[in-house]
Amino acid sequence: MAKFRKKPIVIDAVRASEVLRDAGKNWMGLPQWIRSAYESKEPGRSIVFASDGVHITTLEGTMVAKPGDWIIQGVQGDIYPCKPGIFATTYEPVPEP
């Protein structure tokens, strides 16, 4: 069986708990892509804030980012949740230029 390695890419990500906290108190403090996703109805690029987390409409159905989970915007603009352990294993911070 062949083995593959993920290409080094840079993604945008934010914790669901931060999004839920700032949605009601600091709307302009949210990343632009989160604000746009809230206003969008496009599958794979829309979110809804709820008491149990951030509901993300993906092409595979609705997924919930619970507090503590990460919300990722992929290279194609798609948005999806990621559990903290998987996030820590897969991603590392990129220094600001």
RODREN-902492 format. One line per 3 residues: number of its first residue (from 0); their letters; for each residue z, x, y of C-alpha. Coordinates in nm, 4 decimals, decimal comma. Example, Ala and Ser with C-alpha at 12.3 -4.5 7.8 and 13.67 -1.06 7.14 Angstrom:
<nodes>
0) AS) 0,7800 1,2300 -0,4500  0,7140 1,3670 -0,1060
</nodes>
This chain:
<nodes>
0) MAK) 0,0000 0,0000 0,0000  -0,0892 0,1321 0,3463  0,1813 0,1825 0,6085
3) FRK) 0,1493 0,0996 0,9782  0,3429 0,1842 1,2943  0,3717 -0,0359 1,6029
6) KPI) 0,1724 0,0957 1,8955  0,3867 0,2000 2,1887  0,3635 -0,0883 2,4328
9) VID) 0,5764 -0,1959 2,7261  0,7039 -0,5536 2,7303  0,9084 -0,7624 2,9717
12) AVR) 1,2371 -0,8967 2,8350  1,5493 -1,0726 2,9610  1,8611 -1,2075 2,7896
15) ASE) 1,8646 -1,5846 2,7355  2,2230 -1,6005 2,8692  2,1063 -1,4465 3,1997
18) VLR) 1,8193 -1,6946 3,2234  2,0509 -1,9905 3,1607  2,3051 -1,8608 3,4144
21) DAG) 2,0500 -1,7923 3,6880  1,8360 -2,1035 3,6326  2,0837 -2,3175 3,8260
24) KNW) 2,2340 -2,0618 4,0628  1,9748 -1,7956 4,1427  1,6280 -1,9320 4,0673
27) MGL) 1,4491 -1,6649 4,2719  1,6461 -1,3964 4,0860  1,4714 -1,4879 3,7619
30) PQW) 1,1653 -1,2850 3,6641  0,8429 -1,4422 3,7898  0,7118 -1,4854 3,4344
33) IRS) 1,0197 -1,6950 3,3436  0,9763 -1,9143 3,6536  0,6077 -1,9600 3,5699
36) AYE) 0,6879 -2,0443 3,2069  0,9316 -2,3138 3,3200  0,6578 -2,4747 3,5288
39) SKE) 0,3914 -2,4371 3,2570  0,3004 -2,6807 2,9824  0,0755 -2,4303 2,8034
42) PGR) 0,1717 -2,3643 2,4386  0,3032 -2,0126 2,3958  0,3842 -1,9884 2,7640
45) SIV) 0,6308 -2,2667 2,8421  1,0095 -2,2948 2,8349  1,2753 -2,5622 2,8856
48) FAS) 1,6395 -2,4951 2,9702  1,8875 -2,6822 2,7471  2,2590 -2,6752 2,6729
51) DGV) 2,2014 -2,4920 2,3425  1,9645 -2,2268 2,4809  1,6141 -2,1752 2,6144
54) HIT) 1,3551 -2,3771 2,4226  1,0287 -2,1868 2,4009  0,7082 -2,3635 2,3043
57) TLE) 0,5049 -2,1230 2,0922  0,1818 -2,1682 1,9026  0,3953 -2,1945 1,5868
60) GTM) 0,6241 -2,4634 1,7313  0,9388 -2,4752 1,9426  1,1860 -2,1887 1,9060
63) VAK) 1,5301 -2,1609 2,0685  1,6622 -1,8459 2,2351  2,0400 -1,8759 2,2091
66) PGD) 2,2738 -1,6978 2,4533  2,2669 -1,3298 2,3587  1,9101 -1,3434 2,2274
69) WII) 1,6296 -1,1777 2,4189  1,3277 -1,3596 2,5618  1,0168 -1,1437 2,5477
72) QGV) 0,6827 -1,1704 2,7214  0,4272 -1,0001 2,5003  0,1170 -0,8092 2,5997
75) QGD) -0,0973 -1,1249 2,5850  0,1482 -1,3200 2,8067  0,2979 -1,5067 2,5127
78) IYP) 0,6727 -1,5754 2,5259  0,9060 -1,5725 2,2282  1,2739 -1,5192 2,1408
81) CKP) 1,4108 -1,2128 1,9628  1,7500 -1,1642 1,7985  1,9590 -0,8774 1,9447
84) GIF) 1,9567 -0,6645 1,6283  1,5791 -0,6801 1,5915  1,5365 -0,6122 1,9623
87) ATT) 1,7602 -0,3014 1,9465  1,5708 -0,1698 1,6425  1,2264 -0,2325 1,7919
90) YEP) 1,2575 -0,1636 2,1653  1,4114 0,0939 2,3973  1,4448 0,0913 2,7773
93) VPE) 1,1569 0,2267 2,9838  1,2576 0,4315 3,2891  1,1637 0,2766 3,6221
96) P) 0,8859 0,4734 3,8003
</nodes>
